[in-house]
Amino acid sequence: MEESQARKFIFGPINSRRLGKSLGVDLVTAKTCSLDCIYCEAKATTNLTMSRREYVPVDKVTAELDAVLKNIPTPDYITFSGAGEPTLNSGIGRVIDHIKKYHSACPVCLLTNGLLLGDTTLQKELSQLDLIIPSLDASSEEEYSYINRPCPGETLEKLFSGLCSFRRNVPVKMALEIFVVPGINDSDESIERFYRLVKDIDPDLIHLNTLDRHGVIAELAPASRERLEKFAAVLGNIAPAEIFGPTKEPHVPHK
Ligand code: SF4
């Protein structure tokens, strides 16, 4: 395809504070996700699912990616992000293989809600990533239900166990993202619980984020600098912790 044709799956490159010039790849249709986060900038989830399938055709994604990359300078990252959860596309491994084969100068990053990371098939598919940024927004099941509103049957315990399993089995650099919601997950008790969870996951880096644009719930406010700094001071004892909020990494072409 020609780059001049309308793009469907590739967006940017955008200037990302943590990734530099980041070219986005969107692997699901809006809005397909296993969570319905209250802060999501991609609006409410309309297809709440844990089912993996080829939501958008991977051959078309790679063709569009080739056409875009032919016409722009090499980006700092190709990033799976978009209007929902990229790992729900059962063809994500084929896209990563394609990038590694034909665009090997480009590091590849995945932004993910992390729910499927305990799946050993997916772990193999993601083994060639250069960077993974999974989310952990809750330190208790109550916070998880309130902030992330997962598919029925999904729990924080399961997410935590999947993150630990991925970390043990897949040697990919991990930056764990925590989205801080004032009054919900930012008390001293929550920070203590986060400390215990993050210590066991043992990421390379910690990214602290908070609300930038309107989420699904309009009355949400960004966390205070004081609370974000408290998180950074405590979690910085585990791994370098950086505050990126209130600018949320775009999750969608929008986003
Ligand atoms: S923020 Fe990410 S994980 Fe949460 S609902 Fe939006 S797309 Fe899904």
Residues whose N, C-alpha, C, O or C-beta is under 5 A from the ligand:
A	BS01	SF4	C33 L35 D36 C37 C40 G82 G84 E85 N113 H251
